[in-house]
Amino acid sequence: CSLTVHSLFYLMEQCRILRFNQLFCLTVAAGEVVFSCCTKVSTAKVTDPIIKITMQNESLPCVKAVIFETKQVKFCSDPKQRWVREKVKQFL
């Protein structure tokens, strides 16, 4: 059983794609793909009490975001918004 250069390249490419997909830890729920990161951000102000702030860097499909965590939910907010920067400063 001999491998040609083309088939070896094909196998290597398939492994690379598999590793890429595993990197994002996709979860399938109710027929929808769910990411464990913010894939879009909101400009709406968070009015609930914030218990935790997390900074997320861009790494597709994830976008650059500030994640505000409340008791009930997490909000993916646009770090370019002035109110977001002010909230982050309050937590520093």
C-alpha positions in Angstrom: 0.0 0.0 0.0 1.7 3.2 -1.2 0.6 6.7 -0.7 1.0 9.3 -3.4 2.0 12.8 -2.6 -1.5 13.9 -3.5 -3.2 11.5 -1.1 -0.8 12.3 1.7 -1.5 16.0 1.2 -5.2 15.3 1.2 -4.9 13.3 4.5 -2.9 16.1 6.1 -5.4 18.7 5.0 -8.3 16.6 6.5 -6.4 16.4 9.8 -5.8 20.1 9.8 -9.5 20.8 9.2 -10.5 18.4 11.9 -8.1 20.1 14.4 -9.5 23.5 13.4 -13.0 22.4 14.1 -12.1 20.8 17.4 -10.4 24.1 18.4 -13.7 25.9 18.6 -15.5 23.2 20.7 -18.7 23.3 18.8 -21.8 22.0 20.6 -24.9 20.9 18.6 -28.1 21.6 20.5 -31.6 21.4 19.0 -30.2 21.4 15.5 -28.3 24.7 16.0 -24.6 25.2 16.3 -23.7 26.9 19.6 -20.4 28.5 20.2 -18.8 28.9 23.6 -17.9 32.5 22.8 -19.5 35.7 21.6 -20.0 35.6 17.8 -21.7 39.0 17.7 -22.0 42.0 20.1 -24.7 44.2 21.3 -24.6 48.0 21.8 -27.5 47.9 24.3 -26.6 49.0 27.8 -26.6 46.3 30.6 -28.7 47.5 33.4 -28.7 44.4 35.6 -26.1 44.3 38.4 -22.8 43.0 36.9 -21.0 40.3 38.9 -18.1 39.6 36.5 -16.4 41.0 33.4 -14.4 39.0 30.9 -12.5 40.4 27.9 -12.7 38.2 24.7 -10.2 38.6 21.9 -11.1 38.0 18.3 -10.5 34.5 17.0 -13.0 33.5 14.4 -15.9 32.8 14.7 -15.5 34.6 18.1 -15.5 38.4 17.9 -13.7 41.0 20.2 -16.1 41.6 23.0 -16.6 42.5 26.7 -18.7 39.8 28.4 -20.8 41.2 31.3 -22.1 38.4 33.5 -25.1 39.0 35.7 -26.9 36.4 38.0 -29.2 35.4 35.1 -27.3 35.8 31.9 -24.1 36.8 30.0 -24.1 39.8 27.7 -21.7 40.2 24.7 -21.0 43.9 24.5 -19.1 46.0 21.9 -15.8 47.1 23.5 -15.9 50.3 21.3 -18.9 51.6 23.1 -18.1 54.4 25.6 -20.4 53.0 28.3 -18.7 49.6 28.0 -15.2 51.1 28.6 -16.6 53.1 31.6 -18.0 49.9 33.1 -14.7 48.1 32.7 -12.9 50.9 34.4 -15.3 50.6 37.4 -14.2 47.0 37.8 -10.5 47.7 37.7 
